[in-house]
Amino acid sequence: MEAHARVLELLGIPPDRFDGKVETLLASAVPDDIPALMAIVEPDRLTSGPQQLAFRIRRPGGELRWLGLRCRVITDDDGTPVRVLGVVADASYLRPSADEVSIVQRLSATLAGATTIRDVSQIVVNALRGPLDASRVAVAELEADRLVVTVLDPPEAQAWPGMWRSEWRSEWPDASMHDLPTLQSVLREGHVSLWPPGADLEPALAGIGPGGLAVLPLPADGRMVGVCLVGWDGEHRFGPEERSLLTATAGLVGQALMRAHALNAGHELATMLQRSLLPRKLPSLPGGVAVARYLPATAGLEVGGDWYDVIPLGDGHVALVIGDVQGHSAGAATIMGQIRTAVRAYAVERHPPDVVIARANRLLVGMETDLFATCLYVDLDMEEGIAWFVRAGHLQPVLRKPDGSTEEVPVEGGPPLGVVTDTEFPMTEVDLVPGTMLALLTDGMVESSNVRLEEGMRRVCAVLASSDPADPGMVADELVARVNRRDDDVALLLLRYDGARVRPMRSNWTVWRLPDAVHHARRFAARTLRSWGVVEELDVALLVVSELVTNAIAHTQGEVRLDLTLSADRLRIAVNDASPRSPVRPASVDWSATGGRGILIVEATTASWGSVPLSGGKQVWAEVPLATPRAAHPAHGVGRPGG
């Protein structure tokens, strides 16, 4: 064996010590690379064409160096092999600038914290393009027969082959697998594939890496979830360590993509569930304006159980509710929806506030879940300005008075919902004057890892004190804008209480079950409405009274009560009875039928009608609009006090 002096210099062998043996040449090679070196000079490998390999040696001083070997067979005129010619060159320039093990370790650590597909893709670009001195890196997901690109680097369209530019969609291109047969083959085999400079590839792939191309199938759970393409413009030769690096990278990235998919799917499902359970819009309130804000946590992907609600109760009352189910998960969002629905149902049945919360507590205890919930419930008489608060482990409400002063309302409290089966929830009564703002909020708004609860509550009070109550929406926006870091969900329910423009007038009559009960009810209604100055609507009102009272007497047992309420622009007629069954509007009535027309008559002569459940029965109501609205009551005035 002969060796050029330059080869001996690269191997660190003094010329006078070379004895012409292969063993001497291989003595400095790293033991792990010797099998590959021996295999490349096998006769059957050499006769198949030129061979090349990158391998490592240990220099006399301990330095690790990469060398490249290219060899081919020299034959005589008859084609008989007579000599093996090999060229050894310094191959350090072919290796990544960073150590491969370090790259994999950093990649594994950063992927562990990736929670979105875009995060995973960008981490891959950062880990491979710079250290490998690559010209292009692309990551794409597999969806049916298409590649859906999640990241390209560089991102400019002109940096990519023509087919990719023609398939450019909004931000990134996507591409049909039918146009990339080589890529299809690689994905079927499931192994990292490397192509040297000038490889015979379809243009869509060759243009990504004319100097060298690596295709990394991304496996996870027994299938291919995506692919990573790494390309070089300049000549790039792959060594065994680089193949190992890319193979390890493919496995890590495939699992990370699958994990991000699962997180995204779970988050989207829980978010959709939560949004479907929160009010789409808040109702208009006579005598006030309510606005709400909800912001999910910025840390993590799981949704929380914060909720709010505004529930018109009739008779000028409205319920304001805010709560927070422990934890962040789809389970918390589900429990939130059940509790919100239960509280709404109990409230509409007109149970007292303490009973509403007590029943919701028993419901959550009966679910046998490990989760508990805090809740603040307010029953507000919009006409009289009296609010009844019930608190179950929740934050105190904050009140802004018309003069700009603020305070945390000292509401008595009970334990959170779902903790103790039989417990009492005391009520606290507070008088509100027109121009007052009431803020109900969850702890995510005032407490975080770097903000104490007391500090957060002081901040809310300060913002409310300096705000202009004329626009509650802007006040709510300013409050949530002050929340810098959201470790938890943020829910805010804000009410500006204006007071009733006209104080309603009310009167009621207990209907005795006598043959002329309807006659007595009509007499009471006529006398009352005339005293209130209702003239034009009197005939319609008496007709409605007749029909509703007749239905209650004929179809129910127990006490029947007639309620009349005259507000600014309408008359409300309501009949309460002891039957839980709601009246049913008939689809049609035969001309010879003796009944069934009452509800049709009520529907035809009033602006609206309905039925609501009450504790121990129901209420059927109808509203008649006034032709001439009543003037404002002098005690309340018109407009928005304090605004």
PyMOL commands that set and color helices and strands:
alter all, ss='L'
color gray80, all
select helices_A, chain A and resi 5-11+15-17+22-26+31-40+43-46+92-94+100-112+117-128+157-159+162-166+177-179+181-189+203-206+240-277+330-348+353-366+443-445+453-466+472-481+517-531+538-555+598-605
alter helices_A, ss='H'
color red, helices_A
select strands_A, chain A and resi 51-58+64-75+81-90+136-143+146-153+174-176+193-195+212-220+223-232+288-295+304-314+317-328+373-381+386-392+398-400+406-408+413-414+427-431+436-441+490-497+505-511+560-566+570-577+608-614+617-625
alter strands_A, ss='S'
color yellow, strands_A
deselect
rebuild
show_as cartoon
